[in-house]
Amino acid sequence: MKTKIMIATGLLTIGLGLGAVNTPANASSWHKGTPRVTRGHWTNGNAKWYVTKKGYNLGVVGGTGYNMFWGKPYYKYVGHHVYRVKCFDFPLNRIRTMHVKYYSSHKVSFGGTIMHRY
């Protein structure tokens, strides 16, 4: 009788243990919005970018206002302060991918174009 209880307890313990092992972690590597460190006003002397959580707005220096060019962004951290950003390109009506590199709080590269905060 004591042997049967020990075997039943052992099988129950193994069964519960195996059930806990099979639960995978579903962490998302793509995040909605833009990287927080890239939000704000940026310029390179010719163009102005206004980056919000919901997209990238572009303008020409000396012009008035901004045009919404890229929206519905998703980003993924690649490493070494580099982000891969996917956005919907409204004028071309397609998905666009670009790399964003964060150098400092005043210097960022958007797709190879170095911008400074203003």
PyRosetta script that sets phi, psi and omega in degrees:
from pyrosetta import init, pose_from_sequence

init()
pose = pose_from_sequence("MKTKIMIATGLLTIGLGLGAVNTPANASSWHKGTPRVTRGHWTNGNAKWYVTKKGYNLGVVGGTGYNMFWGKPYYKYVGHHVYRVKCFDFPLNRIRTMHVKYYSSHKVSFGGTIMHRY")
pose.set_psi(1, -44.1)
pose.set_omega(1, -179.6)
pose.set_phi(2, -65.4)
pose.set_psi(2, -34.5)
pose.set_omega(2, 179.4)
pose.set_phi(3, -67.0)
pose.set_psi(3, -40.1)
pose.set_omega(3, 179.5)
pose.set_phi(4, -64.1)
pose.set_psi(4, -39.3)
pose.set_omega(4, 178.8)
pose.set_phi(5, -66.6)
pose.set_psi(5, -40.7)
pose.set_omega(5, 179.6)
pose.set_phi(6, -66.4)
pose.set_psi(6, -41.0)
pose.set_omega(6, 178.6)
pose.set_phi(7, -65.9)
pose.set_psi(7, -44.0)
pose.set_omega(7, 178.7)
pose.set_phi(8, -62.1)
pose.set_psi(8, -41.9)
pose.set_omega(8, 178.2)
pose.set_phi(9, -64.3)
pose.set_psi(9, -41.7)
pose.set_omega(9, 178.8)
pose.set_phi(10, -63.6)
pose.set_psi(10, -45.3)
pose.set_omega(10, 179.1)
pose.set_phi(11, -64.7)
pose.set_psi(11, -38.9)
pose.set_omega(11, 177.8)
pose.set_phi(12, -64.5)
pose.set_psi(12, -42.0)
pose.set_omega(12, 179.2)
pose.set_phi(13, -64.4)
pose.set_psi(13, -43.9)
pose.set_omega(13, 178.7)
pose.set_phi(14, -64.5)
pose.set_psi(14, -42.2)
pose.set_omega(14, 179.3)
pose.set_phi(15, -61.9)
pose.set_psi(15, -42.3)
pose.set_omega(15, 177.9)
pose.set_phi(16, -69.0)
pose.set_psi(16, -36.6)
pose.set_omega(16, 179.8)
pose.set_phi(17, -66.0)
pose.set_psi(17, -41.8)
pose.set_omega(17, 179.6)
pose.set_phi(18, -68.6)
pose.set_psi(18, -33.0)
pose.set_omega(18, 177.4)
pose.set_phi(19, -65.7)
pose.set_psi(19, -33.7)
pose.set_omega(19, -179.7)
pose.set_phi(20, -76.0)
pose.set_psi(20, -26.8)
pose.set_omega(20, -178.3)
pose.set_phi(21, -74.1)
pose.set_psi(21, -30.0)
pose.set_omega(21, -173.7)
pose.set_phi(22, -83.8)
pose.set_psi(22, 10.3)
pose.set_omega(22, 179.4)
pose.set_phi(23, -94.8)
pose.set_psi(23, 107.7)
pose.set_omega(23, -178.7)
pose.set_phi(24, -79.6)
pose.set_psi(24, 156.4)
pose.set_omega(24, 174.9)
pose.set_phi(25, -88.6)
pose.set_psi(25, 130.0)
pose.set_omega(25, -178.9)
pose.set_phi(26, -109.1)
pose.set_psi(26, 64.6)
pose.set_omega(26, 178.7)
pose.set_phi(27, -80.7)
pose.set_psi(27, 138.3)
pose.set_omega(27, -178.9)
pose.set_phi(28, -87.4)
pose.set_psi(28, 128.6)
pose.set_omega(28, 176.9)
pose.set_phi(29, -92.4)
pose.set_psi(29, -21.3)
pose.set_omega(29, 174.5)
pose.set_phi(30, -97.7)
pose.set_psi(30, 129.9)
pose.set_omega(30, -177.6)
pose.set_phi(31, -113.6)
pose.set_psi(31, 147.2)
pose.set_omega(31, 178.9)
pose.set_phi(32, -78.3)
pose.set_psi(32, 143.4)
pose.set_omega(32, 177.7)
pose.set_phi(33, 97.0)
pose.set_psi(33, -165.9)
pose.set_omega(33, 178.1)
pose.set_phi(34, -107.2)
pose.set_psi(34, 157.7)
pose.set_omega(34, 176.0)
pose.set_phi(35, -60.1)
pose.set_psi(35, 134.9)
pose.set_omega(35, -174.8)
pose.set_phi(36, -59.1)
pose.set_psi(36, -35.5)
pose.set_omega(36, -176.3)
pose.set_phi(37, -70.8)
pose.set_psi(37, -15.6)
pose.set_omega(37, -178.3)
pose.set_phi(38, -98.9)
pose.set_psi(38, -1.2)
pose.set_omega(38, -177.6)
pose.set_phi(39, -75.7)
pose.set_psi(39, 145.2)
pose.set_omega(39, 178.0)
pose.set_phi(40, 131.3)
pose.set_psi(40, -162.3)
pose.set_omega(40, -178.7)
pose.set_phi(41, -100.3)
pose.set_psi(41, 130.0)
pose.set_omega(41, -178.8)
pose.set_phi(42, -132.6)
pose.set_psi(42, 149.3)
pose.set_omega(42, 177.5)
pose.set_phi(43, -148.2)
pose.set_psi(43, 154.8)
pose.set_omega(43, 172.3)
pose.set_phi(44, -124.3)
pose.set_psi(44, 12.7)
pose.set_omega(44, -179.6)
pose.set_phi(45, 101.3)
pose.set_psi(45, -32.1)
pose.set_omega(45, 179.7)
pose.set_phi(46, -105.4)
pose.set_psi(46, -34.1)
pose.set_omega(46, -176.1)
pose.set_phi(47, -131.2)
pose.set_psi(47, 153.9)
pose.set_omega(47, 175.6)
pose.set_phi(48, -116.6)
pose.set_psi(48, 139.1)
pose.set_omega(48, 175.4)
pose.set_phi(49, -121.3)
pose.set_psi(49, 133.8)
pose.set_omega(49, 172.1)
pose.set_phi(50, -116.5)
pose.set_psi(50, 110.2)
pose.set_omega(50, -174.8)
pose.set_phi(51, -101.1)
pose.set_psi(51, 123.4)
pose.set_omega(51, 175.7)
pose.set_phi(52, -118.0)
pose.set_psi(52, 178.6)
pose.set_omega(52, 177.2)
pose.set_phi(53, -65.6)
pose.set_psi(53, -28.8)
pose.set_omega(53, -174.2)
pose.set_phi(54, -94.5)
pose.set_psi(54, -4.1)
pose.set_omega(54, 177.8)
pose.set_phi(55, 161.6)
pose.set_psi(55, -173.3)
pose.set_omega(55, -178.4)
pose.set_phi(56, -114.4)
pose.set_psi(56, 123.8)
pose.set_omega(56, 177.4)
pose.set_phi(57, -110.2)
pose.set_psi(57, 132.6)
pose.set_omega(57, -177.0)
pose.set_phi(58, -114.5)
pose.set_psi(58, 148.6)
pose.set_omega(58, 176.9)
pose.set_phi(59, -148.4)
pose.set_psi(59, 163.9)
pose.set_omega(59, 178.5)
pose.set_phi(60, -101.7)
pose.set_psi(60, 138.2)
pose.set_omega(60, 178.7)
pose.set_phi(61, -61.9)
pose.set_psi(61, 129.6)
pose.set_omega(61, -176.6)
pose.set_phi(62, 93.6)
pose.set_psi(62, -15.5)
pose.set_omega(62, 178.4)
pose.set_phi(63, -85.5)
pose.set_psi(63, 173.1)
pose.set_omega(63, 178.8)
pose.set_phi(64, -109.6)
pose.set_psi(64, 129.8)
pose.set_omega(64, 174.7)
pose.set_phi(65, 80.2)
pose.set_psi(65, 177.9)
pose.set_omega(65, -178.9)
pose.set_phi(66, -123.7)
pose.set_psi(66, 153.9)
pose.set_omega(66, 173.4)
pose.set_phi(67, -111.3)
pose.set_psi(67, 134.7)
pose.set_omega(67, 178.0)
pose.set_phi(68, -77.4)
pose.set_psi(68, 109.9)
pose.set_omega(68, -178.6)
pose.set_phi(69, -101.4)
pose.set_psi(69, -45.1)
pose.set_omega(69, -175.7)
pose.set_phi(70, -124.7)
pose.set_psi(70, 127.4)
pose.set_omega(70, -179.6)
pose.set_phi(71, -133.9)
pose.set_psi(71, -179.4)
pose.set_omega(71, -178.4)
pose.set_phi(72, 51.7)
pose.set_psi(72, 54.4)
pose.set_omega(72, -173.3)
pose.set_phi(73, -80.0)
pose.set_psi(73, 150.1)
pose.set_omega(73, 169.4)
pose.set_phi(74, -132.2)
pose.set_psi(74, 143.7)
pose.set_omega(74, 179.5)
pose.set_phi(75, -136.5)
pose.set_psi(75, 157.9)
pose.set_omega(75, 179.6)
pose.set_phi(76, -138.2)
pose.set_psi(76, 133.7)
pose.set_omega(76, 178.4)
pose.set_phi(77, -79.5)
pose.set_psi(77, 120.0)
pose.set_omega(77, -178.1)
pose.set_phi(78, -90.0)
pose.set_psi(78, -37.1)
pose.set_omega(78, -179.9)
pose.set_phi(79, 134.5)
pose.set_psi(79, 157.5)
pose.set_omega(79, 178.9)
pose.set_phi(80, 53.3)
pose.set_psi(80, 46.5)
pose.set_omega(80, 177.6)
pose.set_phi(81, 63.9)
pose.set_psi(81, 28.0)
pose.set_omega(81, 178.8)
pose.set_phi(82, -114.6)
pose.set_psi(82, 134.0)
pose.set_omega(82, 178.7)
pose.set_phi(83, -121.3)
pose.set_psi(83, 142.5)
pose.set_omega(83, 171.3)
pose.set_phi(84, -101.0)
pose.set_psi(84, 121.4)
pose.set_omega(84, -175.9)
pose.set_phi(85, -116.3)
pose.set_psi(85, 129.5)
pose.set_omega(85, 173.4)
pose.set_phi(86, -110.0)
pose.set_psi(86, 128.9)
pose.set_omega(86, 179.9)
pose.set_phi(87, -135.7)
pose.set_psi(87, 157.6)
pose.set_omega(87, 173.6)
pose.set_phi(88, -87.5)
pose.set_psi(88, 121.8)
pose.set_omega(88, 179.8)
pose.set_phi(89, -87.4)
pose.set_psi(89, 106.8)
pose.set_omega(89, -175.7)
pose.set_phi(90, -64.7)
pose.set_psi(90, -45.6)
pose.set_omega(90, -179.3)
pose.set_phi(91, -63.8)
pose.set_psi(91, -37.1)
pose.set_omega(91, -178.1)
pose.set_phi(92, -93.8)
pose.set_psi(92, -9.4)
pose.set_omega(92, 177.5)
pose.set_phi(93, 58.9)
pose.set_psi(93, 49.2)
pose.set_omega(93, 178.5)
pose.set_phi(94, -154.5)
pose.set_psi(94, 170.1)
pose.set_omega(94, 177.7)
pose.set_phi(95, -82.9)
pose.set_psi(95, 134.8)
pose.set_omega(95, 178.6)
pose.set_phi(96, -120.6)
pose.set_psi(96, 140.6)
pose.set_omega(96, 178.0)
pose.set_phi(97, -117.5)
pose.set_psi(97, 135.6)
pose.set_omega(97, 176.1)
pose.set_phi(98, -143.6)
pose.set_psi(98, 158.3)
pose.set_omega(98, 176.7)
pose.set_phi(99, -100.3)
pose.set_psi(99, 135.8)
pose.set_omega(99, 177.9)
pose.set_phi(100, -119.3)
pose.set_psi(100, 123.9)
pose.set_omega(100, 179.4)
pose.set_phi(101, -113.6)
pose.set_psi(101, 129.7)
pose.set_omega(101, -179.3)
pose.set_phi(102, -98.8)
pose.set_psi(102, 113.9)
pose.set_omega(102, 178.2)
pose.set_phi(103, -91.0)
pose.set_psi(103, -51.2)
pose.set_omega(103, 179.3)
pose.set_phi(104, -155.8)
pose.set_psi(104, -176.8)
pose.set_omega(104, -179.7)
pose.set_phi(105, -69.6)
pose.set_psi(105, -9.4)
pose.set_omega(105, -179.8)
pose.set_phi(106, -119.5)
pose.set_psi(106, 2.1)
pose.set_omega(106, -176.0)
pose.set_phi(107, -142.7)
pose.set_psi(107, 125.1)
pose.set_omega(107, -179.1)
pose.set_phi(108, -140.9)
pose.set_psi(108, 148.3)
pose.set_omega(108, 175.4)
pose.set_phi(109, -112.3)
pose.set_psi(109, 121.1)
pose.set_omega(109, 177.0)
pose.set_phi(110, -105.8)
pose.set_psi(110, 104.6)
pose.set_omega(110, 178.6)
pose.set_phi(111, 59.8)
pose.set_psi(111, 33.8)
pose.set_omega(111, 179.1)
pose.set_phi(112, 95.8)
pose.set_psi(112, -13.1)
pose.set_omega(112, 178.4)
pose.set_phi(113, -93.7)
pose.set_psi(113, 118.9)
pose.set_omega(113, -178.1)
pose.set_phi(114, -82.1)
pose.set_psi(114, 128.5)
pose.set_omega(114, -178.2)
pose.set_phi(115, -121.6)
pose.set_psi(115, 152.3)
pose.set_omega(115, 177.3)
pose.set_phi(116, -120.0)
pose.set_psi(116, 147.0)
pose.set_omega(116, -179.3)
pose.set_phi(117, -73.4)
pose.set_psi(117, 140.4)
pose.set_omega(117, 174.6)
pose.set_phi(118, -131.1)
pose.dump_pdb("model.pdb")
